[in-house]
Amino acid sequence: MTEYLTTIGLEVHAQARTASKMFDACSADYAGGDPNSRTSVVSLGLPGSLPVVNRRAIEMAALSGLAINCTINLHSIFARKSYIYPDLPKGYQITQYDQPLCSDGWIEIQGDDGNPKRVGIERLHIEEDTGRLVHAGDGTSLVDYNRSGVPLMEIVSAPDIASPEEARRYFQKLRQILMWIGVNNGDMEHGELRCDANVSIRPATQQEYGVKVEIKNMNSFRAVERALAYEVERQIKALQAGERIIQETRGWNEALGKTVGQRSKEFAHDYRYFPEPDIPPLMLDEEWLAARKAELPELPDARRVRFETAYGLSTQDAELLTSERPIADYYEVAVTKAQAVNGSAKDVANWVVGELFRLLNESGAPTDSMATRLPPQHIAELLDLLAKGSITRTVAKQVFEESFRSGGKPAQIVADKGLTQISDTDALTTLAREVIAKNPKPVTEYRNGKTSAIQFLVGQIMKATRGQANPQTARSVLETELQNDGEA
Ligand code: MN
């Protein structure tokens, strides 16, 4: 049986979240108005209109390039890529070709063997987005040019990805980084982050790459993994049946769960690239580049490692807490506040990863609303109440949830609802006697030497006090009462 190697490269298009479009002052908020309400002579490509480069888009692209370890080229060139399609009013797209803004980077992912693996980035270049075709149910198609001219970053990986799972992890990592540095909102459903893949297979004994097929229309991480897995299987079966792989573009059909041939692949020369005559070469200097480097925040991997070492977190918790920047920022504010009242960084991590994530998930609240839903100060307050013995852990969970829902301060909730821990021995002794009287079976078991039966009785006291009884005190009064009664 022949063994096959898989080679995958991804081309990701990410919109840069600027206020205006790539080449003029037209609003880039293309979803914020009626179709064709966000257009201009430049974004419609009317004759005689001249493009002017968006400074912030270049800054964001360079920032992205730095975040994925690219070289930022201080001299780069815009180019025209010519093709005809109704969503492209000029008949060409302004992009970059042989001299892109960023080149030769990498990002680290977890490889299929479980070890860290670097995936090379060949380039990151800047270009303009196209308009959108809206296909109506009656067979007609409409065109909306609102998106026409929105800044895009195209990020092309090296063919370093060896499986559909690695492709998914690469894309996830790239999305995490772009969202983290605030240049893209990560919305794949609405196409603000898009992914195409080139995939080929070859027998393990063969040196040169096989014929590559391009896959388009994958709108989720799951779709990327499924489409590539399907395509690898399809190509292997074709080779085994003695067929040849055709270089082509195939679309992923989510409903059918298969890729479908769309058109034979075009080659670079078909696009008749040439330098854009209306835009001078982009000349940047070292001072400008230093400012971009200064703008780059601590990135998720570095922050994850720091969380592990500085706060003693497990890798898993550190990963969860650095999955998105608002979460990491929230966590660190909560730690600072908790440490001021003898709460530990680990306690904060447990509450955030456990309770807060659950509540956010259930309520569908976005992570950047964490700090308003439950101010970090409230976690510190809760930990303080626990440390002082004012509330039990069971009550703390209720208070946490109540604080999340109502916005109330934990101490106030405890006071209003009378949730203070009951450590009073007399009160608990009375309860213990009732519980012993009502539960003869575990009582007998306990007295016959099955000491673990006391757990059930402690539980009954907790239940009777709605979680407010001090569990240690409850246990010790029970032990005393069980002995007393046994002797009587
Ligand atoms: Mn492109």
Boltz pocket constraint, residues with backbone or C-beta under 6 A from the ligand:
constraints:
  - pocket:
      binder: B
      contacts: [[A, 13], [A, 127], [A, 154]]
      max_distance: 6.0
